[in-house]
Amino acid sequence: MKSKSSLVAQKLVNLYRQEHVIVGGWATLNPIFVDEATDDVLNEIADLPTGRFLVQHIQNLKSGKTPMDSIDRNLLPYGGQMAESGATTPLTDEQWAELENALNKFTPTHQGLVDLQNLDVVKKFGDEWLVGIKNVLSERPELLQKWKLVTQTQRAYHLWDMATQVVSQPLTERVRAQIQADMPEYETFLPMFGDAGQKLLAHLRNFMKDTKHPKRDED
């Protein structure tokens, strides 16, 4: 079983990678990084993919080199591509009206997501619609708060699909490691599905505790 430091490290790395869909962005995440990144956690983060960038970012925050609402451009996750996507795409008055109306009516269901993604104003951003809309909403904080529900719903359904696929395949070392890495998000989002989500979460936990030796990944 992973240590507490390992679990916190994985959670912080997950948050770092998902900054582009988190309301408030770095201003929201940076205090969490500073408060929870003890020396032990930093050591664990350094061993994770992209972890060395997050370690440097946290050190910059703690030293005061980087403001608490910012990040050094060279340390942006995914090379900054997610943060920049759609940043310069303006909306017309008609598109703003369409988007605002949709957000006011949005329901956190699969159909709610489908209806939203079918809007012309959303389609214009293509596959990067989550990032693109978040960027244009930076000037409309009251709508940005409503967008948070959309991103949470989309992430919840994505994780539901991932969890369902995971428990339907043979347990391998790679699968076990992926479940451990994603467990903080599973624990956050699967309960949104009520009893069905709690059962799936329990299934994942039991799947990880399988006493049989997992099948080794083939080279």
C-alpha positions as CSV (number, residue, x, y, z in Angstrom):
1,M,0.0,0.0,0.0
2,K,1.3,3.5,-0.8
3,S,2.4,5.7,2.0
4,K,0.5,8.9,2.8
5,S,3.3,11.0,1.2
6,S,3.0,9.0,-2.0
7,L,-0.7,9.5,-2.1
8,V,-0.4,13.3,-1.5
9,A,2.3,13.5,-4.1
10,Q,0.1,11.8,-6.7
11,K,-2.8,14.0,-5.9
12,L,-0.7,17.2,-6.3
13,V,0.7,15.9,-9.7
14,N,-2.8,15.2,-10.8
15,L,-3.9,18.7,-9.9
16,Y,-0.9,20.2,-11.7
17,R,-1.8,18.3,-14.9
18,Q,-5.5,19.4,-14.6
19,E,-4.9,23.1,-13.9
20,H,-6.4,24.0,-17.3
21,V,-9.9,22.9,-16.2
22,I,-9.8,24.1,-12.6
23,V,-11.6,27.3,-11.8
24,G,-9.2,29.8,-10.4
25,G,-6.2,28.1,-12.0
26,W,-2.9,28.7,-10.4
27,A,-4.3,31.1,-7.8
28,T,-6.5,28.2,-6.5
29,L,-3.8,25.4,-6.8
30,N,-0.6,27.2,-5.6
31,P,-1.7,27.5,-1.9
32,I,-2.5,23.8,-1.9
33,F,0.9,23.0,-3.3
34,V,2.6,25.1,-0.7
35,D,0.6,23.7,2.2
36,E,0.8,20.0,1.4
37,A,4.2,19.6,-0.2
38,T,6.4,18.6,2.7
39,D,9.9,17.4,2.1
40,D,8.8,13.8,2.0
41,V,6.0,14.7,-0.5
42,L,8.5,16.6,-2.7
43,N,10.8,13.6,-2.8
44,E,7.8,11.4,-3.9
45,I,6.8,14.0,-6.5
46,A,10.2,14.0,-8.0
47,D,9.9,10.3,-8.9
48,L,6.6,10.8,-10.8
49,P,6.2,11.7,-14.5
50,T,6.5,15.5,-14.9
51,G,7.2,15.6,-11.2
52,R,10.5,17.5,-11.4
53,F,8.7,20.4,-13.0
54,L,6.2,20.5,-10.2
55,V,8.9,20.3,-7.6
56,Q,10.7,23.3,-9.1
57,H,7.4,25.2,-9.3
58,I,6.7,24.5,-5.6
59,Q,10.2,25.5,-4.6
60,N,9.7,28.8,-6.6
61,L,6.5,29.4,-4.7
62,K,8.0,28.8,-1.3
63,S,11.0,31.0,-2.0
64,G,8.8,33.8,-3.3
65,K,10.3,33.7,-6.7
66,T,6.9,32.9,-8.3
67,P,3.8,34.8,-7.2
68,M,1.0,32.7,-5.7
69,D,-1.3,33.3,-8.7
70,S,1.3,32.4,-11.3
71,I,3.8,29.8,-12.7
72,D,7.1,30.1,-14.5
73,R,6.3,29.7,-18.2
74,N,9.0,27.0,-18.6
75,L,7.3,24.9,-15.9
76,L,3.8,24.8,-17.4
77,P,2.4,21.3,-17.7
78,Y,2.3,19.9,-21.3
79,G,4.7,22.6,-22.3
80,G,2.0,25.2,-21.9
81,Q,0.0,23.9,-24.8
82,M,-3.2,23.4,-22.8
83,A,-3.0,26.8,-21.2
84,E,-2.7,28.6,-24.5
85,S,-5.2,26.6,-26.5
86,G,-8.1,28.8,-27.5
87,A,-6.9,31.8,-25.6
88,T,-7.3,34.2,-28.5
89,T,-10.7,33.0,-29.7
90,P,-13.2,35.9,-29.2
91,L,-17.0,35.4,-29.0
92,T,-19.7,37.4,-30.7
93,D,-22.6,38.8,-28.7
94,E,-24.8,36.1,-30.1
95,Q,-22.3,33.4,-29.0
96,W,-22.0,34.9,-25.6
97,A,-25.8,34.8,-25.3
98,E,-25.9,31.2,-26.5
99,L,-23.2,30.1,-24.0
100,E,-24.7,32.0,-21.0
101,N,-28.2,30.5,-21.7
102,A,-26.7,27.0,-21.9
103,L,-24.8,27.4,-18.7
104,N,-27.8,28.6,-16.8
105,K,-29.8,25.6,-18.0
106,F,-27.0,23.0,-17.6
107,T,-27.7,19.8,-15.7
108,P,-24.8,17.6,-14.5
109,T,-25.8,14.5,-16.6
110,H,-24.5,12.8,-19.7
111,Q,-27.3,14.3,-21.7
112,G,-26.4,17.7,-20.3
113,L,-22.9,17.3,-21.6
114,V,-24.1,16.2,-25.0
115,D,-26.4,19.1,-25.3
116,L,-23.6,21.5,-24.4
117,Q,-21.1,20.0,-26.8
118,N,-23.6,20.3,-29.6
119,L,-23.7,24.1,-29.3
120,D,-22.1,25.9,-32.2
121,V,-20.2,28.2,-29.7
122,V,-18.7,25.1,-28.2
123,K,-18.0,23.2,-31.4
124,K,-15.8,26.1,-32.6
125,F,-13.2,25.1,-30.1
126,G,-13.0,21.5,-31.4
127,D,-11.4,18.9,-29.1
128,E,-10.0,21.6,-26.8
129,W,-13.5,22.9,-25.9
130,L,-13.0,22.6,-22.2
131,V,-9.8,24.8,-22.3
132,G,-11.1,27.1,-24.9
133,I,-14.3,28.0,-23.1
134,K,-12.5,28.3,-19.8
135,N,-10.1,30.8,-21.3
136,V,-12.8,33.1,-22.8
137,L,-14.8,33.0,-19.6
138,S,-11.9,34.5,-17.7
139,E,-13.6,37.9,-18.2
140,R,-16.9,36.6,-17.0
141,P,-16.2,35.2,-13.4
142,E,-19.9,34.7,-12.7
143,L,-20.1,32.3,-15.7
144,L,-16.7,30.8,-14.9
145,Q,-18.2,29.5,-11.7
146,K,-21.0,27.8,-13.6
147,W,-18.4,26.3,-16.0
148,K,-16.8,24.6,-13.0
149,L,-19.9,22.3,-12.8
150,V,-19.4,21.4,-16.5
151,T,-15.8,20.5,-16.1
152,Q,-16.5,18.4,-12.9
153,T,-19.3,16.6,-14.7
154,Q,-17.1,15.9,-17.8
155,R,-14.3,14.6,-15.6
156,A,-16.7,12.4,-13.6
157,Y,-18.1,10.7,-16.7
158,H,-14.6,10.3,-18.1
159,L,-13.4,8.6,-14.9
160,W,-16.5,6.4,-14.8
161,D,-15.7,5.1,-18.3
162,M,-12.0,4.6,-17.3
163,A,-12.9,2.7,-14.1
164,T,-15.4,0.5,-16.0
165,Q,-12.8,-0.4,-18.5
166,V,-10.1,-1.0,-15.9
167,V,-12.1,-3.5,-13.9
168,S,-13.1,-5.4,-17.1
169,Q,-9.5,-6.2,-18.1
170,P,-6.9,-8.5,-16.6
171,L,-5.0,-7.1,-13.7
172,T,-1.4,-6.3,-14.6
173,E,1.3,-4.4,-12.9
174,R,0.7,-1.5,-15.3
175,V,-3.1,-1.5,-14.6
176,R,-2.5,-1.7,-10.8
177,A,-0.1,1.3,-11.0
178,Q,-2.6,3.3,-13.1
179,I,-5.4,2.6,-10.6
180,Q,-3.1,3.8,-7.7
181,A,-2.2,7.0,-9.7
182,D,-5.8,7.8,-10.5
183,M,-7.3,6.8,-7.1
184,P,-7.5,10.3,-5.7
185,E,-9.6,11.4,-8.6
186,Y,-11.8,8.2,-8.5
187,E,-12.4,8.9,-4.8
188,T,-13.4,12.5,-5.6
189,F,-15.7,12.0,-8.7
190,L,-17.2,8.5,-8.6
191,P,-19.3,9.3,-5.5
192,M,-21.1,11.8,-7.8
193,F,-22.9,8.7,-9.2
194,G,-24.5,7.7,-5.9
195,D,-24.7,4.1,-5.0
196,A,-23.5,2.9,-8.4
197,G,-20.4,5.1,-8.1
198,Q,-19.7,3.9,-4.6
199,K,-19.9,0.3,-5.7
200,L,-17.6,0.9,-8.6
201,L,-15.1,2.6,-6.3
202,A,-15.2,-0.3,-3.9
203,H,-14.7,-2.6,-6.9
204,L,-11.6,-0.7,-7.9
205,R,-10.2,-0.9,-4.3
206,N,-10.8,-4.6,-4.2
207,F,-9.3,-5.0,-7.6
208,M,-6.1,-3.4,-6.4
209,K,-6.0,-5.7,-3.4
210,D,-6.3,-8.9,-5.5
211,T,-4.2,-11.4,-3.6
212,K,-3.3,-13.2,-6.9
213,H,-0.1,-12.0,-8.5
214,P,-1.1,-9.7,-11.3
215,K,-0.1,-10.7,-14.8
216,R,3.2,-9.1,-15.8
217,D,3.2,-6.8,-18.8
218,E,4.8,-8.3,-21.8
219,D,7.9,-6.6,-23.1
